[in-house]
Amino acid sequence: MGKITVETCEIEGLKVITPKVFEDERGYFVETYQYNDFKEAGIDVNFVQDNQSASVKNVLRGLHFQINYPQDKLVRVINGRVFDVAVDIRKGSKTFGKWFGVELSAENKKQFFVPKGFAHGFYVMSDYAEFCYKVSDFYHPNDEGGIMYNDPALAIDWPFEEGCELILSDKDKVHPSFEEFKKERGL
C-alpha cells in the first residue's frame, strides 16, 4: 500500500485518505487514485463517473443523498479549502444520525471516502474552492434526496465564520428535517 495512509473514523465505513506526496524544487506529484492501493485499504469500489464543482466562499452544498441508486463517493479538493460532512442514514446502523466532518484542502491533499448510506455536504471556507469526486453509480436526476444542513437533531458543528452569509441553492434551503426524513423513509 505505501502510497496512501488510511484513517478509519468513529463511524464505520468512513475513511480519510492521505496520499504520499513527492515534492521537490519543481513542485509535487501525487497519485490520487490507484485501484490496488484502495482495494488493499478496504475500498474495493468500481467508480464510474468523475465530477467536479467550483464554489465561492460561504457556499454550502448538502446534505445530499441518492434514494434508489446510492453512490459511494471519494471526494477531494484541488483548489481552496472545505469542511466536508457525512451523516449516517443507514437503516439499523448503530451510528444512525451521527455525523463526521473533515477539512479537505489543496494543501493537505486529503480525500474522504463516503460509502453508500450517507448524506453528504460541504461548506467552502476559502475564497474559492474546486471539489472533485468519484462516484460508483451514474447520476439519476430524479433520485435526489436531502436533509436540512442545520437541523438541531444532527447538531453538525459547521465552522462558519461569525457573521457569514451562507449561499445555498434553492433546493438546499428547503430540505426536510431529520425527523421528516425518518418519517418519509419509515425509519
C-alpha positions as CSV (number, residue, x, y, z in Angstrom):
1,M,0.0,0.0,0.0
2,G,2.7,2.6,0.9
3,K,1.3,5.4,-1.3
4,I,-1.7,6.2,0.9
5,T,-2.4,6.3,4.6
6,V,-6.0,5.5,5.6
7,E,-7.6,6.6,8.8
8,T,-10.8,5.0,9.9
9,C,-13.4,7.2,11.5
10,E,-15.6,6.7,14.5
11,I,-18.4,6.0,12.1
12,E,-17.9,2.6,10.4
13,G,-17.3,2.8,6.7
14,L,-16.0,6.4,6.5
15,K,-12.3,6.8,5.7
16,V,-9.9,9.7,5.4
17,I,-7.1,9.0,2.9
18,T,-3.8,10.9,2.8
19,P,-1.8,10.2,-0.3
20,K,2.0,10.2,-0.4
21,V,3.2,13.5,-2.0
22,F,6.5,13.6,-3.8
23,E,7.9,17.1,-3.7
24,D,11.0,18.8,-5.0
25,E,12.0,22.3,-6.2
26,R,9.8,21.9,-9.3
27,G,6.6,21.2,-7.4
28,Y,4.9,18.0,-6.5
29,F,3.5,14.7,-7.8
30,V,0.7,12.7,-6.1
31,E,-1.1,9.6,-7.2
32,T,-4.7,10.5,-6.2
33,Y,-6.2,7.1,-7.0
34,Q,-4.8,3.7,-7.6
35,Y,-7.2,0.8,-7.5
36,N,-4.9,-1.8,-5.9
37,D,-3.9,0.6,-3.1
38,F,-7.5,1.4,-2.4
39,K,-8.6,-2.2,-2.6
40,E,-5.9,-3.2,-0.1
41,A,-7.3,-0.4,2.2
42,G,-10.8,-1.9,2.1
43,I,-12.2,0.4,-0.6
44,D,-13.0,-2.0,-3.4
45,V,-15.3,0.1,-5.5
46,N,-15.9,0.4,-9.2
47,F,-16.1,4.2,-9.7
48,V,-18.0,5.0,-12.9
49,Q,-18.1,8.8,-13.0
50,D,-15.9,11.7,-12.0
51,N,-17.5,15.1,-11.1
52,Q,-16.1,18.5,-10.3
53,S,-17.6,21.6,-8.9
54,A,-16.4,25.1,-8.2
55,S,-17.8,27.3,-5.4
56,V,-17.1,30.6,-3.7
57,K,-16.7,31.3,0.0
58,N,-19.6,30.5,2.2
59,V,-21.3,28.2,-0.2
60,L,-22.9,25.2,1.5
61,R,-23.9,22.2,-0.7
62,G,-25.9,19.5,1.0
63,L,-26.9,17.4,2.7
64,H,-27.5,15.2,-0.3
65,F,-28.1,11.5,-0.9
66,Q,-29.4,9.3,-3.6
67,I,-32.7,7.4,-2.9
68,N,-32.8,4.4,-5.1
69,Y,-29.3,4.5,-6.7
70,P,-27.0,5.2,-3.8
71,Q,-23.4,6.1,-4.5
72,D,-20.0,5.5,-2.9
73,K,-18.1,8.8,-3.1
74,L,-14.4,9.6,-3.0
75,V,-14.0,13.3,-2.6
76,R,-11.1,15.8,-2.5
77,V,-10.3,19.5,-3.0
78,I,-7.9,20.6,-5.7
79,N,-8.1,24.3,-5.0
80,G,-9.1,26.0,-1.8
81,R,-10.5,24.5,1.5
82,V,-13.8,23.0,2.5
83,F,-15.3,21.3,5.6
84,D,-16.8,18.1,4.3
85,V,-19.5,16.2,6.3
86,A,-21.1,12.8,6.1
87,V,-24.2,11.8,8.1
88,D,-25.0,8.2,8.7
89,I,-28.5,7.4,7.3
90,R,-28.1,3.6,7.1
91,K,-31.2,1.9,8.5
92,G,-30.2,-0.2,11.5
93,S,-26.8,1.3,11.9
94,K,-25.5,1.8,15.4
95,T,-24.4,5.3,14.4
96,F,-27.6,6.3,12.6
97,G,-28.0,10.1,12.6
98,K,-24.3,10.7,13.7
99,W,-22.0,12.9,11.6
100,F,-18.3,13.1,10.9
101,G,-16.5,16.1,9.4
102,V,-13.1,16.6,7.9
103,E,-11.2,19.6,6.4
104,L,-10.2,18.9,2.8
105,S,-7.8,21.3,1.1
106,A,-5.5,21.7,-1.8
107,E,-2.7,21.9,0.8
108,N,-3.4,18.8,2.8
109,K,-4.5,16.7,-0.2
110,K,-6.7,14.5,2.0
111,Q,-9.5,12.6,0.5
112,F,-12.7,11.4,2.1
113,F,-14.4,8.1,1.3
114,V,-18.1,8.3,1.9
115,P,-19.8,4.9,1.3
116,K,-23.4,4.3,0.3
117,G,-25.9,5.1,3.0
118,F,-24.7,8.6,4.0
119,A,-26.0,12.1,3.4
120,H,-23.1,14.3,2.3
121,G,-22.4,18.0,2.1
122,F,-19.6,20.6,2.3
123,Y,-19.0,24.2,3.3
124,V,-16.5,26.4,1.5
125,M,-14.1,28.1,3.9
126,S,-11.7,29.7,1.3
127,D,-12.5,32.4,-1.1
128,Y,-12.9,29.8,-3.8
129,A,-12.8,26.0,-3.9
130,E,-12.8,23.3,-6.6
131,F,-14.2,20.0,-5.4
132,C,-13.6,16.7,-7.2
133,Y,-15.3,13.4,-6.6
134,K,-15.5,9.9,-8.0
135,V,-18.9,8.1,-7.7
136,S,-19.9,4.4,-8.0
137,D,-23.2,5.0,-9.9
138,F,-24.3,7.4,-12.6
139,Y,-26.3,10.5,-11.8
140,H,-30.1,10.0,-11.8
141,P,-31.7,13.4,-11.7
142,N,-35.0,12.2,-10.2
143,D,-33.2,10.2,-7.4
144,E,-32.0,13.1,-5.2
145,G,-32.8,13.4,-1.6
146,G,-31.7,15.8,1.1
147,I,-31.7,16.7,4.8
148,M,-31.5,20.2,6.2
149,Y,-27.9,21.1,6.9
150,N,-28.6,22.9,10.1
151,D,-31.1,20.5,11.7
152,P,-30.6,20.7,15.5
153,A,-31.2,16.9,15.8
154,L,-28.0,16.4,13.8
155,A,-26.0,19.2,15.6
156,I,-23.4,19.5,12.9
157,D,-20.6,21.8,14.1
158,W,-20.0,23.7,10.9
159,P,-17.0,26.0,11.1
160,F,-19.0,29.1,10.0
161,E,-17.2,32.4,10.4
162,E,-19.0,34.9,12.6
163,G,-21.4,36.9,10.6
164,C,-21.1,34.9,7.4
165,E,-24.0,34.8,5.0
166,L,-24.4,31.3,3.7
167,I,-25.0,30.8,0.0
168,L,-27.4,27.9,-0.6
169,S,-29.2,26.6,-3.7
170,D,-33.0,26.9,-3.7
171,K,-33.3,23.1,-3.2
172,D,-30.8,23.1,-0.3
173,K,-32.9,25.8,1.5
174,V,-36.0,23.5,1.7
175,H,-34.7,20.0,2.5
176,P,-36.7,18.3,5.2
177,S,-35.6,18.0,8.8
178,F,-34.0,14.8,10.0
179,E,-37.3,13.8,11.7
180,E,-39.2,14.4,8.5
181,F,-36.6,12.4,6.6
182,K,-37.0,9.5,9.0
183,K,-40.9,9.6,8.7
184,E,-40.7,9.7,4.9
185,R,-38.5,6.6,4.9
186,G,-40.2,4.7,7.7
187,L,-37.0,4.8,9.9
